[in-house]
């Protein structure tokens, strides 16, 4: 079997890279992505330069894996965070900063606003009349804390 692998290094690296990428799909969190990519790149290099020995292929694979991981980490570190990244899995917190008009008068500090296709319960520290423009400043469970917008 080792003789078959040595005779067909392109297929070995291509299959190895494919298996690593399939394993990545099972949820390894990015650990196998760059290793699999490096294996596929080695398969392309061995296809272009067929006389390369297996020792050089192994060293090339290790170097490409390290370089790709370091390049990815560097890119992530210098990538500016989008505002939506901070609240990606907190959909209710994406409502902070939105403005809407009260659809009811507040009673004991509570009222309702319409956002998108739903009606939300709101709390304000003072009594407001219907149609007052308010801004969402916080989320407390299913209640939005709001403040009036003064023009």
HELIX and SHEET records of a PDB file:
HELIX    1   1 UNK A    2  UNK A    7  1                                   6    
HELIX    2   2 UNK A    9  UNK A   25  1                                  17    
HELIX    3   3 UNK A   33  UNK A   48  1                                  16    
HELIX    4   4 UNK A   54  UNK A   78  1                                  25    
HELIX    5   5 UNK A   83  UNK A   86  1                                   4    
HELIX    6   6 UNK A   91  UNK A   95  5                                   5    
SHEET    1   A 5 UNK A  99  UNK A 101  0                                        
SHEET    2   A 5 UNK A 133  UNK A 140 -1                                        
SHEET    3   A 5 UNK A 143  UNK A 148 -1                                        
SHEET    4   A 5 UNK A 118  UNK A 123  1                                        
SHEET    5   A 5 UNK A 110  UNK A 115 -1                                        
END                                                                             
